[in-house]
Amino acid sequence: EFISGFWKNDRLLPVITVVVYFGSETWDGPMSLSEMYTDCDADLLNYAAEYHINLITPKGLTDSEIDGFQTSMREIMRYIKYANDREMLDKVLNTEQRFKNLERSAAEIINAATNSKIKLEQGKETVDMCLAIQEMREESRIKGRDEGRNEGRIEGIKAFIQDKVEDGVAENVIISKLQRHFALDEETAQQYYTTYVK
């Protein structure tokens, strides 16, 4: 007793390790130490310590279990749970008031866990997730539209060049027409010509 500093009547409080998995997918990893062992002699395993993990995953929790969280962990877990289900996520964001005034740190965790790319304003300590998601989707829609227009423009340039080449129009005339019709500088027009003439 004297050497260890632990007396016969002393008692310990248990330590419980909880693992929180922030992924939006279902956990498919081991749940105990023994599941990680390589093939071993069964007799040897009788002497090995076992260790089970207490795992909390968004997918593994019911909505009522998530409601049991008393902090912004509730919104984090619910968002992650429905991150891949747009209809349910929209429903959650539009019906749960706490998402309208979410702590910045919770929004940062959501961003990191789901790669949502929600913009967080500098200096603001709370985030209206409903508004942030709407803005993010609008930006994505505009970006997609612009990319579509650009792809269409490039296809138009390609078709224009190939059509003129088929008609036997000289390279310098095609380059000149590209500059005029598509508002290109000479170097860019030349690059397009070189790319699409085979």
N, C-alpha and C positions, 0 to 999 in steps of 0.2 A: 504493500500500500504506500509506503513512504517514498519509494523510488518513482513510481508512476504518478504519484500525486492524485490518484483516484482511489477513494476510500470505499470500503465494503458496502457502506450504506448509500453511497452516491448513486444517482440515477441519471440516465441520459434522456434527452428529448429526441424523438425521431427526426431525421432529416428526409424530406420528401423531395425528390428531383422531378420536376415537371418539364417536359420538352414541348415547346410550342412550335408547330410547323406552320409557317405562313404561306405555303404554296396553295394555289387554287386547285391543284390536282389532288386526287386521292393518294394518301400515304401508301407507298408500296415497299418501304424499307423494313428491316427487322424490328421486332418489338421486344426482343430480349437479347442478352449477351449470347445465350446458347445458340440462337439462330445465326450467329456470326461465326461460330466455330467451324473449322474445317473438319473433315471426317476424323473422328477421334475414337479411341477405345471407350466403350460405354462405361467400363469400370473406372477409368480415369475421370470421366465426366461426373461421376458420383462425388468426387472430391473438389470439383471446380465450383466456384461461387457463381450463383445465378443472379442476374440483375434484369428486372423488367423495367421498361420505361413507361412512365405515365405520360401519354401523348395527348395533346390537344391539337386538333386540326379543324379548320373551318368546315370542311366537307363532312367530318365525323360528328359535328354538333347539330342538334335540331335547333330550330329558331327559338324555342323556349329555353334551351340551354344557353344559347347566345344571349338571350335577354337577361340571364343571371349575372352577366358581367356588369359591374357598377361604374366602370370608367369608359373611356373612348375605345377600350379594347372591344366593346360590343360592336361598335361601328366598323372597326378594322376587320373583325372576324366575319361580320355579315357581308361587307363589301367583297372580301376575298372569296367567301363562299359562293357568291353569285357573279363574280367577275366574268365568267365565261357564259353567262345566261343573261343576255341583254334585256330581255323582257322582265325577268325577275329583278334585275339590278335597277331598272327604271322604276319599277313599282316600289322597291325599297327606298330609293332616293327621294321619290315624290311623296311618300307617306310618312317617313320617319323624320320628325322635326330636328332631331339632333344632327342630321347630316347637313342642315342649313347653317350650322354654326359649329363646325368640327374643328377641334384643336389642330393647329398647324403640324405638330409632331405626329399626330395620327394620320394626317393626309400624306406626310412624308413616308410613313411606313407603308401606307397603301400604294403609293407610287413605286416604292422599292419592291414590294412583294408582287405587284401585278403589272409593273411596267406600264402604268396608265398614262404617264406623261401629263398629269394634271399640272397646270401652271399655278404656281404659288406666288402671290404678290409679296414683294419685299416689304418687311416691316409689319405685315399683318399677322396676327397671332391666331386667327380663325379663318376657316375657308367654308364658303357655301358650296358644298360638293355638287348640288343639283346644277347650279349655275356654271361651276367649273367644268362639269361633264358636258353640258350643252355647248359651252364655248369650245371645248376640245373637239367635239363632234363637228361643229360648224367649221372649225379650222381644217379638220380632216376632209370634210366635204369640199371646201374651197380648194384645198391642195389637190385632191383627186380630180376636180373639174379642170384645174389649171394643167395638171399632168396630162389629162385626156386631150385638152386643146393642143398642148405642145406635141403630143404624139400624133394627133391628127395633122398638125402643121407639117411635121417631119414627113409623114406619109404623103402629104400633098406635094412637098418639095421633091420627094423621090419619084412620084408619078410624073410630075412636070418634067424632070430631067430625062427620065427614061422615054417619055413620049417624044420629046424634042430630039433625042438621039435617034430614035426609030425613024423620025421624019428627016434625018440627015442634016439637022441644023448644026452649024459650027460651034465648037466649044466656047469661043469668045462671045458669041451671040447668046448662048444659053446662060453663061455667067452674067452677062449684062442684064438679061431678062430676070434672072433670079434676084439680082440686086434690086431691080425696079419693082417686081411683083411681090417679093417677100421681105422687102426692106432689110436686105442683108448687106454687110460690107463685102468688098471684093474677096478678101481672104476666106471668109466664112462660105461664101458662094462657091469658091474654088474647092474648099474642103468637101462640101456636099457633092459637088460634081465628081470629084475623085472617088468618093465613097460609093456613089450609086451608079457609076458607069462601069459596066463589066465588059 
